[in-house]
Protein backbone atom coordinates (compact mmCIF):
# COMPACT_ATOMS: atom_id res chain seq x y z
CA UNK A 1 0.00 0.00 0.00
CA UNK A 2 1.32 3.43 -1.00
CA UNK A 3 1.80 6.00 1.79
CA UNK A 4 2.79 9.62 2.15
CA UNK A 5 6.39 10.39 3.06
CA UNK A 6 6.39 12.22 6.40
CA UNK A 7 8.63 15.33 6.68
CA UNK A 8 9.76 17.29 9.75
CA UNK A 9 11.11 20.84 9.23
CA UNK A 10 13.71 22.22 11.69
CA UNK A 11 14.76 25.88 11.37
CA UNK A 12 14.90 28.79 13.81
CA UNK A 13 13.47 31.16 11.19
CA UNK A 14 9.68 30.89 11.12
CA UNK A 15 9.53 32.43 7.62
CA UNK A 16 11.74 29.64 6.27
CA UNK A 17 9.55 26.99 7.91
CA UNK A 18 6.36 28.61 6.63
CA UNK A 19 7.87 29.05 3.16
CA UNK A 20 8.74 25.36 2.86
CA UNK A 21 5.33 24.27 4.18
CA UNK A 22 3.51 26.38 1.62
CA UNK A 23 5.79 25.98 -1.42
CA UNK A 24 3.27 23.58 -2.92
CA UNK A 25 0.54 21.10 -2.10
CA UNK A 26 2.95 18.48 -0.82
CA UNK A 27 0.37 15.70 -0.70
CA UNK A 28 0.02 15.88 -4.47
CA UNK A 29 3.68 14.85 -4.71
CA UNK A 30 3.52 12.10 -2.10
CA UNK A 31 4.73 14.09 0.94
CA UNK A 32 3.17 15.27 4.17
CA UNK A 33 4.61 18.00 6.47
CA UNK A 34 3.93 16.45 9.88
CA UNK A 35 5.64 19.01 12.13
CA UNK A 36 8.11 21.83 12.62
CA UNK A 37 10.59 22.91 15.29
CA UNK A 38 12.78 25.96 15.91
CA UNK A 39 15.86 24.13 17.23
CA UNK A 40 17.37 20.66 17.57
CA UNK A 41 16.16 20.12 21.14
CA UNK A 42 12.51 20.69 20.21
CA UNK A 43 12.97 18.60 17.08
CA UNK A 44 14.27 15.55 18.98
CA UNK A 45 11.08 15.46 21.02
CA UNK A 46 9.01 15.60 17.83
CA UNK A 47 11.07 12.94 16.04
CA UNK A 48 10.14 10.38 18.66
CA UNK A 49 6.50 11.43 18.56
CA UNK A 50 5.97 11.86 14.79
CA UNK A 51 8.41 9.29 13.36
CA UNK A 52 9.17 11.22 10.15
CA UNK A 53 10.77 9.56 7.15
CA UNK A 54 12.82 12.68 6.33
CA UNK A 55 14.05 15.61 8.43
CA UNK A 56 14.97 18.92 6.78
CA UNK A 57 17.24 20.84 9.18
CA UNK A 58 19.10 24.11 9.35
CA UNK A 59 22.69 24.12 10.65
CA UNK A 60 23.00 27.26 12.79
CA UNK A 61 20.25 27.29 15.46
CA UNK A 62 20.03 28.21 19.17
CA UNK A 63 19.95 25.68 22.06
CA UNK A 64 20.96 22.73 19.86
CA UNK A 65 22.41 23.29 16.38
CA UNK A 66 21.84 21.18 13.31
CA UNK A 67 25.23 19.46 13.50
CA UNK A 68 24.59 18.01 16.97
CA UNK A 69 20.94 17.30 16.16
CA UNK A 70 21.89 15.34 13.00
CA UNK A 71 24.47 13.28 14.86
CA UNK A 72 21.95 12.31 17.57
CA UNK A 73 19.20 11.52 15.06
CA UNK A 74 21.42 9.23 13.01
CA UNK A 75 22.60 7.46 16.18
CA UNK A 76 19.11 6.89 17.56
CA UNK A 77 17.11 6.61 14.34
CA UNK A 78 19.45 5.44 11.56
CA UNK A 79 16.46 4.77 9.27
CA UNK A 80 15.48 8.49 9.21
CA UNK A 81 17.01 10.46 6.35
CA UNK A 82 18.34 13.98 6.99
CA UNK A 83 18.59 16.81 4.47
CA UNK A 84 20.66 19.82 5.58
CA UNK A 85 19.96 23.47 4.75
CA UNK A 86 23.07 25.65 4.87
CA UNK A 87 24.42 29.07 3.97
CA UNK A 88 27.56 29.62 1.91
CA UNK A 89 29.86 30.05 4.90
CA UNK A 90 28.79 26.88 6.72
CA UNK A 91 30.46 24.20 4.61
CA UNK A 92 32.72 22.98 7.44
CA UNK A 93 29.59 22.20 9.45
CA UNK A 94 27.93 20.54 6.46
CA UNK A 95 31.00 18.34 5.94
CA UNK A 96 30.76 17.09 9.54
CA UNK A 97 27.06 16.25 9.05
CA UNK A 98 27.95 14.13 6.01
CA UNK A 99 30.17 12.12 8.32
CA UNK A 100 27.05 11.45 10.39
CA UNK A 101 25.26 10.13 7.31
CA UNK A 102 23.03 12.90 5.90
CA UNK A 103 21.29 12.21 2.61
CA UNK A 104 21.90 15.57 0.93
CA UNK A 105 22.24 19.30 1.49
CA UNK A 106 20.77 22.42 -0.12
CA UNK A 107 22.18 25.94 -0.04
CA UNK A 108 19.60 28.29 1.49
CA UNK A 109 20.24 31.15 -0.97
CA UNK A 110 19.43 28.71 -3.81
CA UNK A 111 16.43 27.09 -2.10
CA UNK A 112 13.80 26.72 -4.82
CA UNK A 113 10.66 24.64 -5.08
CA UNK A 114 11.78 22.36 -7.87
CA UNK A 115 15.23 21.67 -6.45
CA UNK A 116 13.81 20.88 -3.01
CA UNK A 117 11.18 18.59 -4.54
CA UNK A 118 13.80 16.71 -6.57
CA UNK A 119 16.05 16.21 -3.51
CA UNK A 120 13.09 14.98 -1.44
CA UNK A 121 11.90 12.59 -4.16
CA UNK A 122 15.41 11.17 -4.60
CA UNK A 123 15.73 10.73 -0.83
CA UNK A 124 12.25 9.17 -0.45
CA UNK A 125 13.00 6.53 -3.13
CA UNK A 126 15.97 5.25 -1.14
CA UNK A 127 13.95 4.58 2.05
CA UNK A 128 13.36 0.78 2.06
CA UNK A 129 10.42 0.87 4.49
CA UNK A 130 8.51 3.49 2.48
CA UNK A 131 6.34 2.62 -0.51
CA UNK A 132 6.61 6.07 -1.96
CA UNK A 133 4.20 7.28 -4.66
CA UNK A 134 5.28 10.62 -6.13
CA UNK A 135 2.08 11.16 -8.15
CA UNK A 136 -0.80 11.31 -5.69
CA UNK A 137 -4.21 12.31 -6.99
CA UNK A 138 -5.94 15.58 -5.97
CA UNK A 139 -8.55 13.54 -4.07
CA UNK A 140 -5.88 12.42 -1.63
CA UNK A 141 -5.42 16.03 -0.45
CA UNK A 142 -6.06 15.79 3.29
CA UNK A 143 -8.72 17.86 5.02
CA UNK A 144 -6.08 18.81 7.62
CA UNK A 145 -3.90 20.26 4.87
CA UNK A 146 -6.84 22.27 3.52
CA UNK A 147 -7.61 23.66 6.99
CA UNK A 148 -3.95 24.60 7.50
CA UNK A 149 -3.79 26.39 4.14
CA UNK A 150 -7.06 28.28 4.65
CA UNK A 151 -6.30 29.36 8.26
CA UNK A 152 -2.87 30.60 7.11
CA UNK A 153 -4.43 32.77 4.41
CA UNK A 154 -3.19 30.74 1.42
CA UNK A 155 -5.28 29.87 -1.59
CA UNK A 156 -5.88 26.16 -2.09
CA UNK A 157 -7.99 24.33 -4.65
CA UNK A 158 -10.36 21.78 -3.21
CA UNK A 159 -13.76 20.38 -4.01
CA UNK A 160 -16.76 21.50 -1.99
CA UNK A 161 -17.84 17.86 -1.86
CA UNK A 162 -14.71 17.06 0.14
CA UNK A 163 -15.59 19.80 2.66
CA UNK A 164 -19.23 18.71 2.85
CA UNK A 165 -18.19 15.14 3.42
CA UNK A 166 -15.81 16.08 6.24
CA UNK A 167 -18.09 18.74 7.77
CA UNK A 168 -21.78 17.87 7.27
CA UNK A 169 -23.30 20.57 9.50
CA UNK A 170 -24.10 24.16 8.56
CA UNK A 171 -22.04 26.13 11.13
CA UNK A 172 -18.47 26.29 12.44
CA UNK A 173 -16.61 27.80 15.36
CA UNK A 174 -12.99 27.91 16.53
CA UNK A 175 -11.75 27.06 20.03
CA UNK A 176 -8.28 28.15 21.19
CA UNK A 177 -6.19 27.15 24.22
CA UNK A 178 -3.00 28.90 25.34
CA UNK A 179 -1.02 29.21 28.59
CA UNK A 180 -0.63 32.86 29.62
CA UNK A 181 3.04 32.29 30.47
CA UNK A 182 3.55 31.55 26.79
CA UNK A 183 1.99 34.87 25.86
CA UNK A 184 4.31 36.75 28.16
CA UNK A 185 7.55 34.99 27.43
CA UNK A 186 7.01 33.43 23.97
CA UNK A 187 8.05 30.20 25.67
CA UNK A 188 7.94 26.95 23.68
CA UNK A 189 9.78 24.65 26.04
CA UNK A 190 9.18 20.91 26.22
CA UNK A 191 7.13 21.43 29.39
CA UNK A 192 4.77 23.87 27.65
CA UNK A 193 4.44 21.63 24.61
CA UNK A 194 3.70 18.62 26.80
CA UNK A 195 1.10 20.61 28.71
CA UNK A 196 -0.51 21.80 25.48
CA UNK A 197 -0.62 18.24 24.18
CA UNK A 198 -2.43 17.13 27.33
CA UNK A 199 -4.88 20.02 27.03
CA UNK A 200 -5.52 19.14 23.40
CA UNK A 201 -6.36 15.57 24.36
CA UNK A 202 -8.69 16.76 27.13
CA UNK A 203 -10.48 19.07 24.70
CA UNK A 204 -10.76 16.30 22.10
CA UNK A 205 -12.23 13.93 24.71
CA UNK A 206 -14.85 16.50 25.71
CA UNK A 207 -15.80 17.21 22.09
CA UNK A 208 -15.93 13.48 21.39
CA UNK A 209 -18.34 13.02 24.31
CA UNK A 210 -20.87 15.31 22.64
CA UNK A 211 -21.76 12.53 20.22
CA UNK A 212 -22.66 12.65 16.55
CA UNK A 213 -24.06 16.19 16.54
CA UNK A 214 -20.58 17.72 16.39
CA UNK A 215 -17.55 17.14 14.14
CA UNK A 216 -14.14 18.57 15.04
CA UNK A 217 -10.57 18.66 13.73
CA UNK A 218 -7.35 20.20 15.08
CA UNK A 219 -6.54 23.34 13.07
CA UNK A 220 -2.76 23.54 12.50
CA UNK A 221 -1.48 27.06 13.21
CA UNK A 222 2.00 28.54 12.96
CA UNK A 223 2.05 29.48 16.67
CA UNK A 224 3.50 26.45 18.45
CA UNK A 225 2.29 27.75 21.83
CA UNK A 226 -1.36 27.59 20.82
CA UNK A 227 -3.88 24.82 20.15
CA UNK A 228 -6.87 25.54 17.89
CA UNK A 229 -9.77 23.22 17.08
CA UNK A 230 -12.25 23.72 14.25
CA UNK A 231 -15.72 22.56 15.30
CA UNK A 232 -18.53 21.87 12.82
CA UNK A 233 -22.04 21.87 14.29
CA UNK A 234 -25.66 22.84 13.87
CA UNK A 235 -26.36 26.40 14.97
CA UNK A 236 -28.71 25.09 17.66
CA UNK A 237 -25.80 23.21 19.29
CA UNK A 238 -23.60 26.29 19.85
CA UNK A 239 -25.04 27.26 23.26
CA UNK A 240 -24.60 23.67 24.45
CA UNK A 241 -20.97 23.71 23.26
CA UNK A 242 -20.30 26.97 25.16
CA UNK A 243 -21.65 25.40 28.35
CA UNK A 244 -19.44 22.32 27.94
CA UNK A 245 -16.27 24.31 27.18
CA UNK A 246 -17.00 26.67 30.08
CA UNK A 247 -17.18 23.68 32.43
CA UNK A 248 -13.92 22.28 31.03
CA UNK A 249 -12.22 25.67 31.50
CA UNK A 250 -13.55 25.88 35.09
CA UNK A 251 -12.34 22.36 35.90
CA UNK A 252 -8.83 23.00 34.54
CA UNK A 253 -8.62 26.44 36.21
CA UNK A 254 -8.45 24.85 39.69
CA UNK A 255 -5.17 23.13 38.71
CA UNK A 256 -3.85 25.44 35.99
CA UNK A 257 -5.19 29.01 36.40
CA UNK A 258 -2.72 30.27 33.79
CA UNK A 259 -4.51 28.42 30.96
CA UNK A 260 -6.62 30.61 28.70
CA UNK A 261 -9.61 29.40 26.70
CA UNK A 262 -11.16 31.40 23.87
CA UNK A 263 -14.07 30.62 21.57
CA UNK A 264 -15.27 32.35 18.42
CA UNK A 265 -18.82 33.23 17.46
CA UNK A 266 -20.45 30.70 15.10
CA UNK A 267 -19.93 31.25 11.35
CA UNK A 268 -21.42 29.50 8.33
CA UNK A 269 -18.78 29.62 5.57
CA UNK A 270 -15.73 27.34 5.68
CA UNK A 271 -13.47 29.98 4.11
CA UNK A 272 -14.15 32.31 7.07
CA UNK A 273 -11.73 30.24 9.17
CA UNK A 274 -8.89 32.64 8.32
CA UNK A 275 -10.58 35.96 9.29
CA UNK A 276 -12.26 34.41 12.36
CA UNK A 277 -8.90 33.05 13.56
CA UNK A 278 -7.02 36.34 13.08
CA UNK A 279 -9.79 38.78 14.02
CA UNK A 280 -11.45 36.87 16.88
CA UNK A 281 -9.32 34.09 18.32
CA UNK A 282 -6.01 35.97 18.36
CA UNK A 283 -7.69 39.16 19.60
CA UNK A 284 -9.50 37.31 22.39
CA UNK A 285 -6.16 35.85 23.47
CA UNK A 286 -4.81 39.41 23.68
CA UNK A 287 -7.88 40.52 25.65
CA UNK A 288 -7.07 37.92 28.31
CA UNK A 289 -4.36 40.30 29.50
CA UNK A 290 -7.14 42.63 30.70
CA UNK A 291 -9.44 39.89 32.03
CA UNK A 292 -7.17 37.49 33.97
CA UNK A 293 -10.08 36.03 35.96
CA UNK A 294 -12.17 35.00 32.95
CA UNK A 295 -11.73 31.30 32.30
CA UNK A 296 -13.40 31.30 28.88
CA UNK A 297 -13.27 34.37 26.65
CA UNK A 298 -16.30 35.00 24.42
CA UNK A 299 -16.55 38.25 22.48
CA UNK A 300 -20.31 38.38 23.03
CA UNK A 301 -19.83 38.44 26.82
CA UNK A 302 -17.26 41.24 27.00
CA UNK A 303 -18.26 44.67 28.36
CA UNK A 304 -17.92 47.69 26.06
CA UNK A 305 -14.30 48.90 26.02
CA UNK A 306 -13.63 52.15 27.90
CA UNK A 307 -12.16 54.62 25.43
CA UNK A 308 -9.19 56.63 26.69
CA UNK A 309 -9.68 60.34 26.09
CA UNK A 310 -6.63 61.35 24.08
CA UNK A 311 -2.99 60.42 24.41
CA UNK A 312 -1.06 60.88 27.64
CA UNK A 313 0.33 64.42 27.78
CA UNK A 314 3.99 63.53 28.22
CA UNK A 315 5.04 67.15 27.67
CA UNK A 316 2.85 68.36 30.55
CA UNK A 317 4.02 65.42 32.70
CA UNK A 318 7.66 66.42 32.07
CA UNK A 319 6.88 70.04 32.99
CA UNK A 320 5.34 68.96 36.32
CA UNK A 321 8.39 66.80 36.99
CA UNK A 322 10.74 69.73 36.24
CA UNK A 323 8.80 71.87 38.73
CA UNK A 324 9.16 68.95 41.18
CA UNK A 325 5.38 68.58 41.47
CA UNK A 326 5.95 64.83 41.74
CA UNK A 327 2.83 63.90 43.66
CA UNK A 328 0.56 65.62 41.15
CA UNK A 329 2.47 64.20 38.14
CA UNK A 330 2.37 60.64 39.44
CA UNK A 331 -1.32 60.93 40.34
CA UNK A 332 -2.10 62.03 36.77
CA UNK A 333 -0.05 59.11 35.47
CA UNK A 334 -1.86 56.58 37.66
CA UNK A 335 -5.25 57.92 36.60
CA UNK A 336 -4.30 57.58 32.93
CA UNK A 337 -3.03 54.00 33.39
CA UNK A 338 -6.24 53.13 35.24
CA UNK A 339 -8.20 54.43 32.25
CA UNK A 340 -6.01 52.41 29.88
CA UNK A 341 -6.77 49.25 31.85
CA UNK A 342 -10.41 49.46 30.74
CA UNK A 343 -9.54 49.88 27.07
CA UNK A 344 -8.96 46.20 26.33
CA UNK A 345 -8.98 46.69 22.54
CA UNK A 346 -5.56 48.27 22.99
CA UNK A 347 -2.98 45.48 22.68
CA UNK A 348 -0.89 44.41 25.68
CA UNK A 349 2.16 45.47 23.66
CA UNK A 350 0.85 49.05 23.42
CA UNK A 351 0.23 49.30 27.16
CA UNK A 352 3.58 47.72 28.06
CA UNK A 353 5.39 50.00 25.61
CA UNK A 354 3.73 53.01 27.25
CA UNK A 355 4.79 51.86 30.74
CA UNK A 356 8.35 51.18 29.61
CA UNK A 357 8.52 54.62 28.00
CA UNK A 358 7.23 56.26 31.19
CA UNK A 359 9.83 54.46 33.33
CA UNK A 360 12.59 55.59 30.97
CA UNK A 361 11.40 59.22 30.97
CA UNK A 362 11.01 59.43 34.75
CA UNK A 363 14.57 58.15 35.30
CA UNK A 364 15.92 60.58 32.68
CA UNK A 365 14.00 63.56 34.11
CA UNK A 366 15.16 62.81 37.67
CA UNK A 367 18.74 62.58 36.42
CA UNK A 368 18.37 65.98 34.75
CA UNK A 369 17.16 67.36 38.11
CA UNK A 370 20.32 66.02 39.81
CA UNK A 371 18.53 63.39 41.87
CA UNK A 372 20.45 60.23 42.74
CA UNK A 373 19.30 57.81 40.03
CA UNK A 374 22.12 55.27 40.34
CA UNK A 375 19.83 52.56 41.76
CA UNK A 376 17.02 53.35 39.30
CA UNK A 377 19.38 53.37 36.33
CA UNK A 378 20.96 50.06 37.38
CA UNK A 379 17.51 48.46 37.61
CA UNK A 380 16.16 50.11 34.46
CA UNK A 381 16.42 47.10 32.16
CA UNK A 382 15.05 44.83 34.86
CA UNK A 383 11.94 47.05 35.04
CA UNK A 384 11.60 46.86 31.23
CA UNK A 385 11.92 43.07 31.32
CA UNK A 386 9.38 42.62 34.13
CA UNK A 387 6.87 44.92 32.43
CA UNK A 388 7.32 43.08 29.13
CA UNK A 389 6.74 39.72 30.86
CA UNK A 390 3.70 40.84 32.86
CA UNK A 391 0.96 38.27 32.28
CA UNK A 392 -2.03 40.50 33.10
CA UNK A 393 -2.97 44.15 33.62
CA UNK A 394 -2.91 44.02 37.45
CA UNK A 395 0.65 42.74 37.41
CA UNK A 396 1.73 45.52 35.03
CA UNK A 397 0.10 48.24 37.17
CA UNK A 398 1.63 46.76 40.32
CA UNK A 399 5.07 46.95 38.67
CA UNK A 400 4.49 50.63 37.89
CA UNK A 401 3.43 51.33 41.48
CA UNK A 402 6.49 49.52 42.85
CA UNK A 403 8.72 51.55 40.54
CA UNK A 404 7.07 54.80 41.67
CA UNK A 405 7.54 53.75 45.28
CA UNK A 406 11.29 53.48 44.72
CA UNK A 407 11.20 56.85 42.91
CA UNK A 408 9.43 58.39 45.92
CA UNK A 409 12.13 57.01 48.20
CA UNK A 410 14.85 58.55 46.05
CA UNK A 411 13.05 61.90 46.07
CA UNK A 412 12.51 61.70 49.85
CA UNK A 413 16.18 60.82 50.42
CA UNK A 414 17.13 64.28 49.14
CA UNK A 415 14.19 66.37 50.32
CA UNK A 416 13.72 64.68 53.72
CA UNK A 417 16.99 62.96 54.64
CA UNK A 418 16.20 62.41 58.33
CA UNK A 419 12.42 61.96 58.39
CA UNK A 420 9.49 60.83 56.40
CA UNK A 421 6.91 63.57 56.72
CA UNK A 422 4.35 61.77 54.54
CA UNK A 423 4.40 58.74 56.83
CA UNK A 424 4.27 60.96 59.90
CA UNK A 425 1.21 62.76 58.53
CA UNK A 426 -0.50 59.44 57.79
CA UNK A 427 0.09 58.09 61.31
CA UNK A 428 -1.01 61.35 62.92
CA UNK A 429 -4.20 61.34 60.86
CA UNK A 430 -5.00 57.75 61.90
CA UNK A 431 -4.31 58.58 65.57
CA UNK A 432 -6.70 61.56 65.36
CA UNK A 433 -9.45 59.78 63.39
CA UNK A 434 -9.26 56.16 64.58
CA UNK A 435 -12.88 56.29 65.81
CA UNK A 436 -14.13 57.06 62.30
CA UNK A 437 -14.70 54.67 59.42
CA UNK A 438 -11.19 54.68 57.99
CA UNK A 439 -10.18 52.93 54.76
CA UNK A 440 -7.30 53.04 52.30
CA UNK A 441 -9.68 54.55 49.75
CA UNK A 442 -10.67 57.35 52.12
CA UNK A 443 -7.06 58.01 53.15
CA UNK A 444 -6.01 57.98 49.50
CA UNK A 445 -8.63 60.62 48.65
CA UNK A 446 -7.58 62.78 51.61
CA UNK A 447 -3.84 62.60 50.87
CA UNK A 448 -4.24 62.38 47.05
CA UNK A 449 -2.71 58.90 46.81
CA UNK A 450 -3.80 55.90 44.77
CA UNK A 451 -5.17 53.31 47.32
CA UNK A 452 -3.05 50.50 45.85
CA UNK A 453 0.07 52.65 45.98
CA UNK A 454 -0.83 53.84 49.50
CA UNK A 455 -1.07 50.24 50.69
CA UNK A 456 2.42 49.46 49.36
CA UNK A 457 3.80 52.75 50.72
CA UNK A 458 2.35 52.14 54.20
CA UNK A 459 3.75 48.60 54.40
CA UNK A 460 7.18 49.71 53.20
CA UNK A 461 7.51 52.58 55.68
CA UNK A 462 5.80 51.02 58.70
CA UNK A 463 6.33 47.68 60.42
CA UNK A 464 2.60 46.90 60.14
CA UNK A 465 0.25 47.20 57.23
CA UNK A 466 -2.58 49.73 57.30
CA UNK A 467 -5.26 47.40 58.74
CA UNK A 468 -2.90 45.95 61.36
CA UNK A 469 -1.82 49.43 62.49
CA UNK A 470 -5.40 50.75 62.68
CA UNK A 471 -6.53 47.74 64.73
CA UNK A 472 -3.54 48.16 67.06
CA UNK A 473 -4.36 51.83 67.72
CA UNK A 474 -8.05 51.07 68.28
CA UNK A 475 -7.29 48.20 70.68
CA UNK A 476 -4.84 50.39 72.63
CA UNK A 477 -7.49 53.10 73.00
CA UNK A 478 -10.11 50.51 73.97
CA UNK A 479 -7.80 48.94 76.56
CA UNK A 480 -7.37 52.31 78.25
CA UNK A 481 -11.15 52.76 78.44
CA UNK A 482 -11.68 49.23 79.78
CA UNK A 483 -9.51 50.03 82.78
CA UNK A 484 -12.21 52.47 83.82
CA UNK A 485 -15.79 51.47 84.62
CA UNK A 486 -17.32 54.45 82.81
CA UNK A 487 -18.50 52.87 79.52
CA UNK A 488 -20.05 49.54 78.51
CA UNK A 489 -18.10 47.27 76.16
CA UNK A 490 -20.59 48.03 73.37
CA UNK A 491 -20.05 51.78 73.89
CA UNK A 492 -16.27 51.34 73.85
CA UNK A 493 -16.53 49.30 70.64
CA UNK A 494 -18.36 52.18 68.99
CA UNK A 495 -16.05 54.86 70.41
CA UNK A 496 -12.94 53.21 68.91
CA UNK A 497 -14.44 52.75 65.45
CA UNK A 498 -16.07 49.28 65.48
CA UNK A 499 -19.77 49.22 64.63
CA UNK A 500 -20.03 45.49 65.41
CA UNK A 501 -19.22 44.63 69.08
CA UNK A 502 -18.67 40.95 68.26
CA UNK A 503 -16.04 41.85 65.66
CA UNK A 504 -14.44 44.24 68.18
CA UNK A 505 -14.26 41.38 70.69
CA UNK A 506 -12.63 39.12 68.10
CA UNK A 507 -9.95 41.70 67.17
CA UNK A 508 -9.30 42.65 70.80
CA UNK A 509 -8.78 39.03 71.85
CA UNK A 510 -6.51 38.37 68.88
CA UNK A 511 -4.18 41.24 69.87
CA UNK A 512 -4.28 40.95 73.68
CA UNK A 513 -5.08 37.29 74.27
CA UNK A 514 -8.11 38.30 76.38
CA UNK A 515 -11.69 39.21 75.57
CA UNK A 516 -12.72 42.78 76.51
CA UNK A 517 -14.72 41.53 79.53
CA UNK A 518 -11.76 39.38 80.71
CA UNK A 519 -9.41 42.32 80.26
CA UNK A 520 -11.72 44.63 82.27
CA UNK A 521 -12.11 42.13 85.13
CA UNK A 522 -8.37 41.65 85.28
CA UNK A 523 -7.64 45.40 85.53
CA UNK A 524 -10.52 46.46 87.79
CA UNK A 525 -9.60 44.14 90.69
Order of alpha helices (4+ residues) and beta strands (2+ residues): beta-alpha-beta-alpha-beta-alpha-beta-alpha-beta-alpha-alpha-alpha-beta-alpha-alpha-beta-beta-alpha-beta-alpha-alpha-beta-alpha-alpha-alpha-alpha-alpha-alpha-alpha-alpha-alpha-alpha-alpha-alpha-alpha
